[in-house]
């Protein structure tokens, strides 16, 4: 496939609309949007945004499940110079409020099921953002959106082709537990493609006639990055409203999907579906996965039943998604590289450094630093955090690992992040929520191995003297405070938590009992 030269996503869309106007761009449920329609309709949305006061840098929220409107809004923001802020629809009202407040959102596009959450979240904001209702199964997105777009100009002055211009702001947390806005520019969505193409590598590739399944939601950088790769390549992209194994397999079979991006837990669920037969996967030629490694038992089953190429990607939201890839050639059960995260793309680099930021030799474990041209612009309005994370062109990952023969091996997390089926959970956020319970004197959560989801959240709870706390009571207490995937699934009621001399909780000691028999301390 001929690769486009433009370096902004809306410039590529304009090119596709001109040269392949009738080609399906997004398929969602029974609806199809061609590249020409995606271009024209996003022009109208951009015109409405500008007419209603959007300016370069205006933050625009999308709160809803996957649909063609997510991508229409993405391109409308690009054309208006605005920045799209995808919000996880699983979050509670307090969690959504933080994103709205922190991003200084001006417009929020919300599906009806999440409108009560959005209204509660926006109630105390000043100025209050404009809330626009999206109804994906109605033409025009529903009355509210249709009325807002009606009469808008399609002739909006499009920003110049600036690869450094911000396009999305993805929220991810840290040790404080308060989500930070990771600002990504257009360039973040081109660098891997160009690096592979320049070296003639096909680790991750798109071909004429490909049909891509977007298995990971767009509020994750992995899902958004994958979708934009397919759209930049000009192929058809199948958007699942939300992942369900039987539904995903049905879409693969129905649309003859050739490429897919998922997390290993999704692969396991699809293969476990009772009605699934191996022929359902016959059209697949490549599976790209991330979020956690694939265990070799699952890989063996995938190779036997699906029979296509597999590529693992590793990276962070801050790295613009993937910076390292384990190519298809290394996906051999029992192979020497199967425990590796992969190796950097051409022009990308990995270093392992000690606590003083001094590079370490091969096979010594330290913090993983990445040099990637796709790295974030900044943490939104957090210059000190940005300066701590971006150092002289390098990105500190917070992961611990080592390099051997050019391949990166991840062994642990320096940061305490827990990853549950691809969803990031930050212990401090869960700690803070549990600490609000009147009978909880102290608390610490850690990630423990889980065969189905990779990791699960486990809480160590110290009750107030004389009080009794029960796991079910704590789970009910967290309902409405935290998204379900953040709520601990198991608890230990203990007398005290281990702390160092300065009072910091020693989470490593709490985790060790669960991970001591495993070579890798993360899943």
ZIKA-V293403 format. One record per pair of residues at least 12 apart in sequence whose C-alpha atoms are under 6 Angstrom apart, sorted by the first residue. I is the first residue (numbers start at 1). GAP is how many residues later the second one is. If there is no record, write none. Layout:
BEGIN
((I;GAP) (I;GAP))
END
This chain:
BEGIN
((1;206) (1;207) (7;156) (8;153) (8;155) (8;178) (10;65) (17;18) (17;19) (21;14) (21;15) (22;12) (24;212) (25;211) (25;212) (26;211) (26;212) (27;211) (27;212) (28;39) (28;211) (42;30) (42;33) (42;34) (43;111) (44;108) (44;110) (45;31) (46;30) (46;34) (47;105) (47;106) (47;107) (47;109) (48;101) (48;104) (56;25) (56;26) (57;25) (57;26) (58;24) (58;25) (59;24) (59;46) (59;47) (60;24) (60;25) (60;45) (60;47) (60;48) (61;23) (61;24) (61;25) (61;47) (62;24) (62;46) (62;47) (63;24) (63;26) (63;47) (64;25) (64;46) (64;47) (65;176) (66;175) (79;79) (83;84) (83;85) (84;84) (85;83) (85;84) (86;133) (87;132) (88;131) (90;393) (91;392) (92;388) (92;390) (92;391) (93;24) (93;28) (97;24) (106;23) (107;22) (107;23) (108;23) (109;23) (109;24) (110;23) (110;24) (111;22) (111;23) (111;24) (163;23) (163;24) (164;21) (165;20) (166;18) (166;19) (167;18) (167;19) (168;15) (168;16) (169;12) (169;13) (169;14) (170;12) (177;251) (177;252) (181;198) (181;199) (182;197) (183;193) (183;194) (183;195) (184;192) (184;193) (188;132) (188;186) (191;183) (195;151) (203;124) (210;25) (210;48) (211;25) (211;26) (211;46) (211;47) (212;25) (212;26) (212;45) (212;47) (212;48) (213;24) (213;25) (213;47) (214;25) (215;46) (215;47) (216;46) (221;96) (221;100) (222;99) (245;24) (245;25) (253;27) (256;27) (257;26) (257;27) (258;25) (258;26) (258;27) (259;25) (259;27) (259;28) (260;27) (261;27) (261;28) (262;27) (263;26) (263;27) (263;28) (264;30) (265;188) (278;27) (281;25) (285;23) (286;22) (286;23) (286;24) (287;23) (288;22) (288;23) (288;24) (289;23) (290;22) (290;23) (291;131) (292;231) (296;37) (309;19) (310;18) (311;15) (311;16) (311;17) (312;13) (312;14) (313;12) (318;57) (318;58) (319;56) (319;57) (320;54) (320;55) (323;21) (324;18) (324;19) (324;20) (325;17) (325;18) (326;16) (340;68) (340;69) (341;67) (341;68) (342;65) (342;66) (343;64) (343;65) (348;23) (348;24) (349;21) (349;22) (350;19) (350;20) (351;18) (352;14) (352;15) (352;16) (353;13) (353;14) (354;12) (362;41) (362;42) (363;39) (363;40) (363;41) (364;38) (365;36) (365;37) (366;34) (366;35) (367;32) (367;33) (368;29) (368;31) (368;32) (369;26) (369;27) (369;28) (370;24) (370;25) (371;23) (398;16) (398;17) (399;14) (399;15) (400;12) (400;13) (400;14) (411;109) (411;110) (412;109) (412;110) (418;29) (419;36) (420;33) (420;35) (420;36) (421;32) (425;61) (427;18) (431;12) (431;13) (439;24) (439;25) (439;28) (440;23) (440;24) (441;21) (441;22) (441;23) (442;20) (443;17) (443;18) (444;15) (444;16) (445;13) (445;14) (446;12) (454;69) (457;31) (457;32) (458;30) (458;32) (458;33) (459;32) (460;31) (460;32) (460;33) (461;32) (461;33) (462;31) (462;32) (462;33) (462;34))
END
